[in-house]
Every structure is written in structure tokens, then in C-alpha cells.
């Protein structure tokens, strides 16, 4: 006859606390003394206790699982954001189901698949425009890290960086150095983030009365930045370039260097993301950083509140950090202004 599995009652007895306290610790709830939390966790390890998540879901009506829709990409932004999502959800007591759209499914298909699995909420990590005009309509909370016009959820939470403002900030920095205009290597326009950075660039040029050059579109990868950079380097009217991400900016930088045009003496370059290698390029890259940890924490706090207290009072979340630019040696005044 097999030995009975340890229960939460056994954990509570060994730790010297109530079953409610055991539940709060296992659910990752706040306002539990650290000494009590450690005692419960030690009892769980000693007894080899495992929760019955199926039974818990039946009792609470929740699975304590969040579905995350991602593009399955190894790009710096989405991959860094996904790590932040996983780490943050771990502190809330929710598990994660990650599904990507590489297999040809639309975002709407993947969202419906997750909803059928019984997730309590859904996160759209990098919204894109699939061009099919089909809205996403679900009856559970959805957190979207970026603008997604096709989303209809109850409720829908839109958070993340201000890509329009960031595009303006990067462009205004270059104009403020004295450049007559700023060229733009955009990200793929299926991505709402790329569209918003483009919109911010356009706004800054319009506000300054600067001419708007033709836009070159890349695919986020260095090779596409290099191709755009070769085209730009052949035009000696180009003195300043805002690139929609750092990976493409690396390609642009190499193209100008190969063409014998020095950065920043002949042309200034601003990227976006502040990837770890940005500070170690030659020259170090001026760029707009993304505060993934801050935006993810804010968004998930909102999502968990909507799941657990849909009609309750809302505690104000901390304000997002202000937009900032990390200025390094890839930008300077144009030669004619020195």
C-alpha cells in the first residue's frame, strides 16, 4: 500500500502556521513575514509537498496560469521582454504558457487556443498588424505590450514604452545638434512599435520645419541595416540617421565606415534599445533604452489585479520612467556647424 501524500495541513503543522498562511505563501501573496515564508518553504521541501493545481482551479475558478503570445523571435527586444515576463510572473504565483506564431497561426488563433486551455489572462508581447482585419475578441483580461487596434477584451490593458515619444526624442537630439534633417531606417511596418517610432520621427521633423527624407525599411537585423546604410552612405547630403533598433544601427555604422565616411565626424547615428554591445562599438552608440523590467512589472501588476479583483479598488501604480536618451560618441554637430 502506497504512503499517503503530504497535504497542506501537514505543511502547516510542521511550519507552525495556519493553512491560510501556507496558501498565501504558495500563491506568492504579499504581506507575509519573510521568516514565516522561509519556514513554510522549508516545510514544503522537507515533506516533498506538491499542490494539486487541478483541484485548486476547481475551487477557485482560476488556473493561476497566464498565456503569453510571442513571435518566437530571437530579436533583442522581444526576447528580453519575454525573460522579464517570466521572471515577474514567477513572483506572483502564476505559471506561464508560451505560444508563438511561427507555425503560421494568426495571433487570433493563438489567443483562442490559450483561452480554450483555461488561462486566467493573456499577454501579447509584441503586437503586429497581420493585415487580415480580424479583431481579437476575448472575455478574459488581456495585457498588450504596445498598441494593438484590433484588440477587444474585457478589460484590455495597453502598456509598454512610448515609441512615438522615443522616436521624437531621438530625432530632436540630432536636430538639436544642428543637422538640417534626419534620415530614418525604420523597422518592418507590420510591427506597431516600428510604425510608432516612424510617427515620432515624422512629428519631430514637422515641428522643426525640417524636410522629410524618404524612409528606408529594414527587418530589425544588422544585414538590412547594412543594406540601408550603403544606400545612405552614397548620398553625401545625409548627415544624421535615426535607426529603429540597435542591431540595424550596427549595420548602418559598418556601411558608413566602409564607404570612408566617419561617425560622428561625417554622419551621426542614433539607435534604439541600448543592447549590451551598444556601449562597446566604435564609436559607442547613442541610443534610446527600453526599460523592460519597469514596464513589464507595471503591466503584470495591472493584469493580476484585473484577474483577482475585477470589481475591486485599484491601487495607483508607480509612474513609468521618463523617456531618456543615452548619449555616446556616435552623435555630434555636423561639420559645417563646428
C-alpha positions as MATLAB code, in Angstrom:
seq = 'XXXXXXXXXXXXXXXXXXXXXXXXXXXXXXXXXXXXXXXXXXXXXXXXXXXXXXXXXXXXXXXXXXXXXXXXXXXXXXXXXXXXXXXXXXXXXXXXXXXXXXXXXXXXXXXXXXXXXXXXXXXXXXXXXXXXXXXXXXXXXXXXXXXXXXXXXXXXXXXXXXXXXXXXXXXXXXXXXXXXXXXXXXXXXXXXXXXXXXXXXXXXXXXXXXXXXXXXXXXXXXXXXXXXXXXXXXXXXXXXXXXXXXXXXXXXXXXXXXXXXXXXXXXXXXXXXXXXXXXXXXXXXXXXXXXXXXXXXXXXXXXXXXXXXXXXXXXXXXXXXXXXXXXXXXXXXXXXXX';
ca = [
       0.000    0.000    0.000;
       1.462    3.371   -1.046;
       2.244    6.020    1.513;
      -0.186    8.941    1.678;
       0.998   12.119    0.007;
       1.670   15.085    2.298;
      -1.098   17.685    2.431;
      -1.143   21.425    3.062;
      -2.329   20.569    6.574;
       0.904   18.647    7.132;
       2.897   21.633    5.867;
       1.010   23.998    8.189;
       1.558   21.697   11.181;
       5.307   21.325   10.520;
       5.776   25.062    9.930;
       3.632   26.026   12.920;
       1.279   28.240   10.890;
      -2.306   28.157    9.630;
      -3.367   26.556    6.341;
      -4.347   30.026    5.107;
      -0.779   31.208    5.670;
       0.536   28.184    3.743;
      -1.803   29.081    0.877;
      -0.672   32.712    0.879;
       2.983   31.690    0.757;
       2.450   29.186   -2.061;
       0.436   31.727   -4.052;
       3.193   34.307   -3.727;
       0.930   36.803   -1.987;
       2.434   39.899   -0.334;
       2.389   40.879    3.339;
       3.785   37.607    4.656;
       6.717   37.973    7.046;
       9.932   36.751    5.459;
      10.693   34.493    8.429;
       7.261   32.840    8.073;
       7.683   32.484    4.310;
      11.043   30.759    4.727;
       9.623   28.425    7.392;
       6.755   27.349    5.132;
       9.077   26.852    2.160;
      11.391   24.711    4.315;
       8.437   22.556    5.397;
       7.347   22.138    1.773;
      10.828   20.935    0.803;
      11.155   18.614    3.814;
       7.793   16.952    3.191;
       8.061   16.939   -0.598;
       4.646   18.599   -0.805;
       3.136   19.235   -4.243;
      -0.034   21.235   -4.791;
      -2.949   19.771   -6.713;
      -3.404   22.559   -9.257;
      -6.438   20.917  -10.867;
      -8.297   20.810   -7.569;
      -7.251   24.348   -6.791;
      -8.607   25.536  -10.141;
     -11.960   23.839   -9.471;
     -12.221   25.508   -6.056;
     -11.199   28.994   -7.142;
     -12.412   29.086  -10.720;
      -8.879   30.077  -11.750;
      -5.957   28.089  -13.132;
      -3.245   30.518  -11.934;
      -1.803   30.378  -15.441;
      -1.151   33.217  -17.890;
      -0.857   32.661  -21.627;
       1.860   34.610  -23.457;
       1.719   35.142  -27.218;
       5.092   35.900  -28.787;
       6.590   35.875  -32.256;
       9.125   33.180  -31.429;
      11.906   35.563  -32.345;
      15.455   35.842  -31.061;
      15.478   39.623  -31.522;
      16.822   41.534  -28.521;
      13.636   43.427  -27.636;
      11.093   40.581  -27.676;
      13.474   38.052  -26.088;
      14.468   40.434  -23.280;
      10.834   41.302  -22.647;
       9.882   37.610  -22.521;
      12.537   36.946  -19.849;
      11.157   39.853  -17.817;
       7.603   38.493  -18.185;
       8.613   35.023  -16.990;
      10.594   36.360  -14.032;
       7.848   38.763  -12.950;
       5.037   36.202  -13.220;
       7.071   33.799  -11.095;
       6.866   36.276   -8.201;
       3.065   36.461   -8.493;
       2.435   32.715   -8.168;
       1.200   32.363  -11.759;
       2.623   29.845  -14.199;
       3.266   30.671  -17.860;
       2.121   29.072  -21.107;
       4.127   30.492  -24.027;
       2.886   30.099  -27.594;
       4.443   31.652  -30.671;
       3.039   32.273  -34.124;
       5.896   30.824  -36.153;
       3.831   27.851  -37.297;
       1.563   30.028  -39.444;
      -1.218   30.555  -36.911;
      -2.557   34.077  -36.601;
      -2.471   35.919  -33.284;
      -6.248   35.439  -33.078;
      -5.808   31.651  -33.490;
      -3.187   31.503  -30.745;
      -5.265   33.641  -28.368;
      -8.272   31.383  -28.867;
      -6.106   28.299  -28.274;
      -4.900   29.742  -24.967;
      -8.425   30.732  -23.944;
      -9.609   27.162  -24.560;
      -6.801   25.936  -22.285;
      -8.410   27.895  -19.472;
      -5.759   30.546  -18.839;
      -6.784   33.355  -16.500;
      -5.289   36.092  -18.671;
      -3.302   36.646  -21.845;
      -0.219   38.733  -22.648;
       0.559   39.926  -26.186;
       4.300   40.514  -26.040;
       4.841   42.215  -29.419;
       1.656   43.213  -31.269;
       1.897   43.205  -35.061;
      -0.569   44.010  -37.824;
      -1.392   40.800  -39.673;
      -3.386   42.695  -42.256;
      -6.410   40.428  -42.142;
      -8.746   42.866  -40.417;
      -9.911   40.187  -37.958;
     -10.298   41.614  -34.438;
      -9.283   39.672  -31.351;
     -12.289   39.457  -29.048;
     -11.928   37.570  -25.753;
     -13.736   37.583  -22.419;
     -10.680   37.463  -20.126;
      -8.163   40.204  -19.276;
      -5.524   40.838  -21.935;
      -2.291   42.758  -21.453;
      -0.768   44.164  -24.638;
       2.800   45.488  -24.588;
       2.130   48.077  -27.232;
      -0.678   49.490  -29.339;
      -2.977   46.874  -30.864;
      -6.088   48.420  -32.528;
      -7.669   45.043  -33.320;
      -7.877   44.013  -29.667;
     -11.252   43.821  -27.938;
     -11.070   42.332  -24.455;
     -12.731   42.808  -21.096;
     -10.630   44.533  -19.927;
      -7.782   45.384  -22.280;
      -4.572   46.749  -20.742;
      -2.165   48.562  -23.039;
       1.243   49.323  -21.595;
       4.869   49.495  -22.624;
       7.275   52.115  -23.836;
       6.220   55.314  -25.587;
       7.565   54.522  -29.030;
       6.211   57.721  -30.579;
       7.828   59.815  -27.862;
      11.063   57.846  -28.169;
      11.184   58.433  -31.919;
      10.694   62.140  -31.290;
      13.417   62.196  -28.618;
      15.996   60.537  -30.882;
      15.185   62.834  -33.801;
      15.092   66.001  -31.689;
      18.539   65.149  -30.318;
      20.003   65.107  -33.824;
      18.164   68.248  -34.909;
      19.323   69.964  -31.723;
      22.938   69.297  -32.710;
      22.383   71.393  -35.816;
      21.583   68.810  -38.505;
      19.233   70.203  -41.139;
      17.230   66.979  -41.243;
      17.363   63.374  -40.046;
      17.042   60.246  -42.185;
      15.276   57.177  -40.825;
      15.897   53.447  -41.181;
      12.562   52.047  -39.998;
      11.671   48.635  -38.650;
       9.242   46.360  -40.531;
       5.948   48.199  -40.742;
       3.876   45.156  -39.712;
       5.101   45.932  -36.189;
       3.123   48.626  -34.388;
       6.275   49.621  -32.473;
       8.095   50.312  -35.754;
       5.175   52.396  -37.018;
       5.118   54.424  -33.818;
       8.874   55.147  -33.919;
       8.403   56.283  -37.523;
       5.497   58.506  -36.451;
       7.626   60.092  -33.711;
      10.400   60.806  -36.239;
       7.889   62.471  -38.571;
       6.398   64.575  -35.773;
       9.812   65.890  -34.722;
      10.721   66.836  -38.290;
       7.366   68.554  -38.854;
       7.587   70.506  -35.594;
      11.086   71.704  -36.504;
      10.107   72.582  -40.075;
      12.772   70.168  -41.333;
      12.396   68.373  -44.671;
      11.263   64.737  -44.505;
      13.614   62.413  -46.441;
      12.458   59.084  -47.911;
      12.155   56.250  -45.373;
      14.262   53.107  -45.714;
      12.649   49.991  -44.201;
      14.630   47.140  -42.646;
      13.732   43.907  -40.882;
      15.367   44.588  -37.451;
      18.509   42.619  -38.403;
      22.044   44.022  -38.996;
      22.139   42.913  -42.642;
      19.131   45.069  -43.517;
      20.725   47.998  -41.693;
      23.907   47.451  -43.690;
      21.963   47.488  -46.976;
      20.185   50.701  -45.979;
      23.481   52.179  -44.770;
      25.180   51.563  -48.127;
      22.393   53.460  -49.842;
      22.604   56.321  -47.371;
      26.413   56.466  -47.445;
      26.319   57.124  -51.197;
      24.299   60.304  -50.531;
      26.586   62.996  -49.105;
      23.572   65.090  -48.073;
      22.992   62.555  -45.281;
      24.497   63.826  -42.027;
      22.189   62.262  -39.413;
      20.317   58.951  -39.176;
      17.834   57.631  -36.622;
      17.705   53.821  -36.819;
      14.712   51.955  -35.330;
      16.861   49.460  -33.397;
      20.491   48.970  -32.416;
      21.014   45.811  -34.477;
      20.202   47.660  -37.698;
      22.252   50.626  -36.462;
      25.294   48.331  -36.266;
      24.828   47.522  -39.964;
      24.397   51.222  -40.818;
      27.566   52.082  -38.886;
      29.601   49.481  -40.771;
      28.295   50.663  -44.150;
      29.326   54.269  -43.480;
      32.743   53.162  -42.205;
      33.369   51.031  -45.302;
      32.363   53.979  -47.505;
      35.029   56.111  -45.841;
      32.516   58.318  -44.042;
      33.448   58.783  -40.400;
      30.989   58.578  -37.496;
      30.302   61.101  -35.998;
      32.549   63.490  -37.966;
      30.642   62.998  -41.255;
      27.384   61.463  -40.058;
      25.662   60.988  -36.685;
      23.754   57.791  -35.844;
      21.167   57.111  -33.107;
      19.844   53.606  -32.395;
      17.104   52.170  -30.211;
      17.158   49.510  -27.414;
      20.590   50.071  -25.804;
      21.664   46.468  -26.365;
      24.656   45.338  -24.256;
      27.105   45.787  -27.163;
      25.990   49.368  -27.942;
      28.448   50.909  -25.469;
      31.369   48.926  -26.944;
      31.020   49.732  -30.634;
      33.444   52.026  -32.442;
      32.254   54.645  -31.783;
      29.934   53.818  -28.841;
      26.318   54.181  -29.981;
      23.899   56.881  -28.852;
      20.585   55.087  -28.300;
      17.170   55.090  -26.643;
      16.994   52.398  -23.925;
      13.877   50.339  -23.212;
      13.032   49.809  -19.528;
      11.588   46.316  -19.939;
      11.605   45.407  -16.235;
       9.667   48.535  -15.262;
       7.025   48.280  -17.989;
       6.549   44.536  -17.507;
       6.144   44.921  -13.732;
       3.547   47.677  -14.204;
       1.613   45.736  -16.814;
       1.557   42.434  -14.939;
       0.531   44.138  -11.692;
      -2.444   45.564  -13.583;
      -3.251   42.214  -15.205;
      -3.165   40.255  -11.935;
      -5.408   42.861  -10.294;
      -7.945   42.556  -13.102;
      -7.920   38.760  -12.766;
      -8.207   38.586   -8.996;
     -10.254   41.706   -8.175;
     -12.155   42.666  -11.340;
     -14.540   44.963   -9.450;
     -12.265   45.950   -6.569;
     -10.491   49.177   -5.784;
      -7.361   49.994   -7.746;
      -4.141   50.985   -6.041;
      -2.274   53.553   -8.145;
       0.718   52.114   -9.965;
       4.035   53.972   -9.943;
       4.500   56.323  -12.854;
       6.528   54.947  -15.780;
      10.092   56.253  -16.000;
      10.570   59.321  -18.203;
      11.921   58.866  -21.702;
      15.671   59.183  -21.841;
      18.478   59.094  -24.347;
      21.886   57.576  -23.671;
      24.254   59.951  -25.459;
      27.543   58.417  -26.557;
      30.145   59.203  -29.226;
      28.147   58.305  -32.369;
      26.472   61.745  -32.484;
      27.916   65.236  -32.872;
      27.251   68.557  -34.573;
      27.596   68.476  -38.374;
      30.955   69.522  -39.821;
      29.548   72.824  -41.104;
      28.500   73.790  -37.568;
      31.906   73.186  -35.989;
];
